[in-house]
Structures are given as C-alpha cells and as structure tokens.
Amino acid sequence: MAESLHISAGDYSGDLPIAEGAIRATGLSAVPTELGPLTSYDPGFVNTAACRSAITYIDGDAGILEHRGYPIEELAEHSTFLEVAYLLINGELPTASELEGWDEEVNRHRLVHENVHEIIRAFRYDAHPMAKLMASVASLMTFYPSSRRISDAESRKLNSFRLLGKMPTLAAAAFRHSIGRHPVYPSDELGYVENFMAMLFQSQQRVWRADPRLTRALEVLFILHADHEQNCSTTAVRTVASSGNDLYTSCGAGIGALFGPLHGGANEAVLRMLREIGSLDRVPEFIEGIKGGNGRLMGFGHRVYKNYDPRAKVIKKAVDDVFEVRGTNPLLDIALELEKIALNDEYFVSRKLYPNVDFYSGLIYEALNFPSEMFTVLFAVPRTAGWIAHWQEQLTDPDQRIIRPKQLYTGSDRRPYLPVGDR
Ligand SMILES: CC(C)(COP(=O)(O)OP(=O)(O)OC[C@H]1O[C@@H](n2cnc3c(N)ncnc32)[C@H](O)[C@@H]1OP(=O)(O)O)[C@@H](O)C(=O)NCCC(=O)NCCS
C-alpha cells in the first residue's frame, strides 16, 4: 500500500505521497493558508533532506558510518586515504591497476604555481593557516580558468586530481610560512601522507622520513575525516556549486564553513579542557561540575550519533600506536578516566552522550607535533575528498537546482518612504 501524509487545513483536504521516507516539500504548496501556500520551517535543516546522495550512509542511533556501503572500521583498517578518496569520488573500490593509476595521477599534481606561494607569503606571519588555505585554494581557479567548464566531465576529473594533489602542499606551505620556513617541494619518492609529513617537518635532511607508525596513524585520521555526508562544510560546497561554480571556488567556501568552532574546532577545545583539569584526581570534581551545568564535556555528544561515534573507536587504537613512538602524554590518562566515568554515569548515559571523533584526535595531532591552529587544516585536507564527491554529485544530479531556501518574513508591513528630514 502506498504511504501518504493526510493534510487537512481549512477547506483543503488532501494526501501527500511519501517516497523514500520523505514527502516532497513542494507538495505542501498545494495547501492554502491565510499567509499563502503552506511551507516548512526548519532552521539548521534538522529534518530536511536537500538532496539524494549515494556517497555516505550514517545511522546515528546504531553508531554506523559507511562510505558507498563499506563500513568505516574496515576502510580504516585496510585502505589508504587515496583509495578511500577513489571510492568516494568514483563509487567503487579500485582494482590494483586503477589504484596505481589514480595514486600516480593525484601525486603528479602536487606542485603549485610559484605565485600561489606568493599569495601565502603575503599574509602576516601570525595569520591563521585556515585563512591561508582558504585564499590559496580559491585562487587556484585563476590558475586553471578552464575549471569553470563544469559541465565537461574531463575538466571536472582533471581539476579533482589537481585539488586532491595540491591540498597537502598548500596546507604544509601555510604551516611553514607561520614558522618562518621556506616551503618544501613535494617528492616523487614519497606517498601522499608520507610526503605531506615531509613537506611539513623536513628541516636540513635531504629526504625526511617519518616513522611508518606515525604516517599510518595520520593516514587513518585522514580516512576517518574523508566524508560525513551533509555536514555544514559539505552543504556550503554544494550550495556554492549549485550556482554553477568550479571546484576551487566551491571548496574555498567549504574551508570557510569548516573553520567555524562548531564544526572543525572541537578537538582544540578538548585539549584545552584536559589541560584545565590538569590531574587525574580532579576528574570526578570536573564531571560533577559539568552535571551541575558548568559547561560541556568537550568531545562528547553529537548531533547525529546517539551511540559511540564509530570513528572515535578507531582513533583510540591509533592513539596507542602514536604514543608508543612518541612516549605517553599525561593528558591521555585524564581523557581515559573522563571516558570511563562518563560512560558509567546516569547523566551521560541517559542523554546518549558518547565520545565523538574529536575526543582523541587532538591528542594525536599534538603528539605529532602540530600546533593547535593546524588541527582544522588537518581536517580540511582529507575532507576535500568528500567535498569533491559531493560537488560532482550536486552538478550531475538532474533533480538539483540553484539552492535558494525560503524564509518566513518577520519584518515590517509595507509603508511609504519618508524623506530624511521627516523621520
Ligand atoms: C555536539 C553537540 C553540539 C550536539 O548537540 P545537540 O545534538 O544539539 O544536543 P543538545 O545540545 O540538544 O544536548 C542534549 C542534552 O545533552 C546535554 N549535552 C550535550 N552535549 C553535552 C556535553 N558534551 N557535555 C555535557 N552535556 C551535554 C545538553 O546539555 C542537553 O541536556 P538537557 O537535555 O538536560 O538540556 C553537543 O553534544 C556538544 O556541544 N558537544 C561538545 C562539543 C563537541 O564535542 N563537538 C564536536 C562534535 S563532532
């Protein structure tokens, strides 16, 4: 039996068909109200689907995250970041030769035009690296004007390779500029993540090589951050793409959205909180403070996950590997104690508050020697894979149109203009 939603309002009575668990909001406009056709009001799009997407599936109650049907835990264990990027963008896991060709093609595009380095150099030494990343990514459109041909599939593909290839180069250049160092050029001898670390940390060595356990930990973090369906930055990318924009302009907007503390900045807040607590014996008192309304337990809770964030589970394993190489950090003991107490406390249990992806990631980044301003940059580099996949889906979906939401007008009624002297 076909499902439908019955609506009766005033003289109107009718049924809206339900398909894929949703009504079509445009169907509401058949229902008259005293202010005009019926519409829906949903700040923050909490219960509104703006697109159909085949990229990522999340079941927040069950703690499930899958890309193109593959569980995140399996991808984090067996894949490389570039393999996951292939999966997100192309829809299937690559064969061995497809993967080899893909890696080669992405890595071939790691160099940036020297003028892009000039753009980064033009910033003050203390400029936030996200601002440098946003400006340099947006500037790439001017270096590749043919990227504006967004209906040309070959152009979309070429510019996707370019952006994936160049993101680590731009992120590393933004970082090195802030410590007064010359950018390091990409090396053909190194893979994607290994090369990124070398571009960040190489000093006087001819070839800088990270401990493979550290490279793998960063690669796992990259995989975990590659996509998370219609989050704020991905929605920004889709919105900017919907008016017909190229990949660089769209992803520049995505970087801006990610920069906000409500989206990309929570892991920094977790570290601040752990430092504030300072020692293990202060944990119970801190938890009592939170329960009494004194702030929030940062890195806990999520809009979508009402269960353990599956990414947090994977990160916890990576923490052990990193600390094995770098030596432990007393803040980790505080984090483990917080988690232990919170998971057994009625306040957190009844509200379904579990550790999210940010609870442990800051500790890893710090152990890898990153300053806290770089944490969001380390999120933007892998999220580019997801942004590219969604940008392409947005542009090729025949259902899509320019994104232009409605509003409920709350301003003044019509009134005549008053000359300035009469006001
Ligand atoms: C992520 C977050 C914004 C989700 O918010 P949300 O889905 O809108 O949830 P709400 O703000 O409605 O919270 C629901 C209840 O849980 C409580 N709560 C939510 N997160 C909490 C936290 N981290 N610590 C303590 N209490 C929390 C709220 O106070 C509220 O309690 P109440 O019902 O008694 O009023 C929120 O959990 C949070 O602020 N977490 C900390 C920041 C963080 O880690 N962000 C990274 C997200 S990846």
The ligand as an ORCA input file, in Angstrom:
! r2SCAN-3c Opt
* xyz 0 1
  C      27.897     18.042     19.513
  C      26.768     18.809     20.185
  C      26.832     20.286     19.726
  C      25.426     18.179     19.774
  O      24.407     18.958     20.285
  P      22.852     18.586     20.157
  O      22.660     17.354     19.366
  O      22.176     19.819     19.662
  O      22.470     18.214     21.644
  P      21.848     19.185     22.728
  O      22.666     20.425     22.820
  O      20.388     19.306     22.444
  O      22.040     18.353     24.098
  C      21.122     17.381     24.593
  C      21.331     17.253     26.111
  O      22.643     16.709     26.383
  C      23.445     17.661     27.083
  N      24.771     17.652     26.457
  C      25.034     17.573     25.102
  N      26.355     17.509     24.902
  C      26.919     17.555     26.132
  C      28.259     17.523     26.552
  N      29.270     17.428     25.677
  N      28.524     17.590     27.877
  C      27.510     17.668     28.772
  N      26.206     17.692     28.428
  C      25.915     17.640     27.119
  C      22.764     19.002     26.902
  O      23.061     19.871     27.987
  C      21.320     18.583     26.868
  O      20.932     18.287     28.198
  P      19.434     18.649     28.703
  O      18.528     17.760     27.894
  O      19.442     18.361     30.172
  O      19.216     20.104     28.370
  C      26.909     18.734     21.730
  O      26.841     17.386     22.143
  C      28.193     19.382     22.234
  O      28.216     20.589     22.465
  N      29.282     18.583     22.434
  C      30.545     19.119     22.854
  C      31.274     19.756     21.681
  C      31.820     18.736     20.720
  O      32.446     17.759     21.110
  N      31.619     18.984     19.417
  C      32.157     18.126     18.369
  C      31.089     17.471     17.620
  S      31.807     16.369     16.432
*
